[in-house]
Amino acid sequence: MTVNRSGDLSPQYLEVYFKLVMASSKYQPDEAKEYIESYFFNGNLLSFGEQTSQLFMEAYKKIKEENFEK
């Protein structure tokens, strides 16, 4: 997926991306997190900036909570 590096990624974008990875690969939240860190962030969570890294972790926590409630 191509991403414009001119700004921070939105929380909604990161949540939707998490759900897409989970649905397409049948991953659990922890597996999706590892996949996204490796392939989307190229192993460096700060590659899109500190704000995006923080939002990514918030999206992960939200997805994990939603998945836990099911």
N, C-alpha and C positions, 0 to 999 in steps of 0.2 A: 504494500500500500504506500503510495506516495503522500508525503505530508509536507506542507509548506512550513519551513522553519522560521518564518518571520515573526511568529508570536506564540504565546502559550496555548496549549491545547485545552479546550474547555472540559469541565467535569462531565458534561453530557456526552461528549465525543468519546472520552475514555471509558465511560460506563457502557456505551453502545459497543465499542470495540471489544471490551471484555466479554460481553454477551455473545457477540459474533464469534469470537474465538472459542468460547465454551460450546456453543451450539454446533459449530462446524466440525469441531474436533472431539466432541463429547468429553471435554476436560472438566474437571472439578476446578473451583476457584484457585487453589494452590498451583495446580498444573498450568492453568491459563496464565497466572502471574509469571511463572518461570518462562513460559513460551514467549510472552510479550516482552519480558526483560531481555531475553536472548535475541529475539528477531526484530522486534519493533524498536527497542532502545539500543540494539547492538551491544548488549552487555553493559551499558553505561546509563544508569537511570538519569543522570544529569545531562544527557546528550541533547535534550530539548529544553534544558534550563531547570533551575531549582523549583520554580512554581509548578511546572508540569510534573516534575517528579513527586511533589507533595500531592497534587491533584490525583495522580496515578495511584498513590497509596490510599488516598481517601476513597477512590472508586473501588479499589480492591477490598477495602474493609466493608463498604456498602454491599458489594456483590457477595462477599462471604457471609454477611449477616442475612441477606435475602435468601441465599442458598441454604443456610442453616435452618431458617424458618420453614422450609418446605418439608 
